Structure formats: structure tokens, C-alpha cells
């Protein structure tokens, strides 16, 4: 578990931009099952690729996409362990990785971006990937 003093600003980077902070497995299940339309979930992390690539890409995509997810949420790997593990269960067969991003439509996983698709990739390129997924599924 990471110290809350370290992770609070990293969580706020998304929650201050409209992402709901999910901290329990029940909250994750409820968000996935109860969201009509699409739910975009970012599995946040303390790593450098989350700060430089994942979080900026997520914010760019939801800001500039013509079609947007019905709801955006985040869990924090290494902090919200129960919630993170629950998102990962819903994201099978993809292996656990953080950061990562999932798009669910009517409770079903329709798009997933793994860490290896984030690491070393520009935020703009990741955002284009997300916007394309939003255009297809939202």
C-alpha cells in the first residue's frame, strides 16, 4: 500500500476532472452493472507512465471526444486493492497491469488498453486510441 500523502494528488488528477473514485469491489460491480451505456475505467498507478501518459490521455480523450462515455471512473492500484482486483476480474482475459484502461458497454468489456500500450506511447496517441473506441462504442 502506498502512503495516502503520495497518492492523493494522483487520484485528484482524475477525480478533479470528472472521474468517480471507486474504492470497493461493490462500487466497481455497481458501476459496471448499473451504468447504462458506457463506463470508462482507468486503473491508476504511481508509476511514471501513469503520470506522463495514462492520466493525461484519459483526460484528453474525455475532453475532446465527440462521443463520450456515459460515466468515467478510476481505481488506484496499490491503494484500492479490492476495487482494482474487481475491475481486473471484469477485464479478463487481459492480465493484471497498471496503469490500464477499460471501456465497458452495458456491463461488457469492449475495449482494453494494457500497460505495454501505454508505456513509451504519447498521451496524444493513447487518447486517439480511446477516442476511436468511444466513437465505436459510445
Phi, psi and omega in degrees: 000136179271151178295138181300328180297329180281318189271339182305312179294330179289324174293315183298332178304328177262315184294330176288352180243028171094003178272132177280134180274113178259127185239353180231160177298321180297320178297320179296309180302316181297316180298316182292316184283325188264350181280116174282132183092230188243146176236124178256122182239129174256123170273103186281163184205163177274354186291162181297326181288338174289317181289318186273333189237304190293304182297314177300321179296316179299316180294318178300312184299313182285339178280318190255354179290142174288319176255125185243154175299151177297326183210146176239140181216168178214148169234157183241113178297137180083357178233299180263067188303313182298314180294318180298314179298326180289319175299318180298324176297318180288342182264005177300143019267009180292137179288156178301133173204149176215137359288162173202170184219139181230141174240122179249140175235121182049042175085358182249138177292125180240345180203140180215136176243119181272166180306318182294344175268358179251314183300121177079005179251140182293153177301323181296318179294319178295318179299320177298319176301313181295316180299321176298317177295320178296316179301323181285321192249342184268000000 
